[in-house]
């Protein structure tokens, strides 16, 4: 999925902003049995460098490309 993050205020006076940007996440799920699902998610698939948060003149970078794999099973 592609989602857009709006502009971020960089200072409390709202006089400086970081621009809006899109992020691409990709995921797939495989149901092995009715009670078992394997899911893989690739977050920030393009490995975009972006500002996740800003304040007091500092910018905090968002997470780089990240792969999450989960196995969910019910008993």
DAFEN-V896300 format. One record per run of one state. SS is the DSSP state (h for helix, s for strand, l for the rest). FROM is the first residue (numbers start at 1). TO is the last residue. If there is no record, write none. Layout:
BEGIN
ss-><SS,SS>
from-><FROM,FROM>
to-><TO,TO>
END
This chain:
BEGIN
ss-><l,s,l,s,l,s,l,s,l,s,l,s,l,s,l,s,l,s,l>
from-><1,2,6,8,10,17,19,21,25,26,34,36,44,51,56,58,62,66,74>
to-><1,5,7,9,16,18,20,24,25,33,35,43,50,55,57,61,65,73,75>
END
